[in-house]
Amino acid sequence: MNTQPTDIVSLRMFHCRAASAVQGAQYHLAVMHYRTCLESAERREDAQAMRFFALKLSECYAQMGLCDKAMQFRLLATEGSEHPDGLVG
């Protein structure tokens, strides 16, 4: 799929692909899919999903040994986490 998903079904499909890649320790592939998910969440203006996918990206980058990148996404994931409806925090 060359276009960015905007519907929830496509978003879920990319999320499942990313989770499967993580299971197989294919972190570069997982990052690609999680970035697609994050971009979709941004377009949908879904702050909770943005935090969730940023955290997933942080975990992947940490597994890859890219600590600076992991920290950047962890910070993104914790932005606004003081809200009670947040996934992270």
Buried (B, 14 or more C-beta within 10 A) or exposed (E): EEEBBEEEEBBEBBBEBBEEBBEEEBBEBBBBBBBBBBBBBBEBEBBBBBBBBBBBBBBBBBBBEBEEBBEBBBEBBBBBBEEEEBBBE
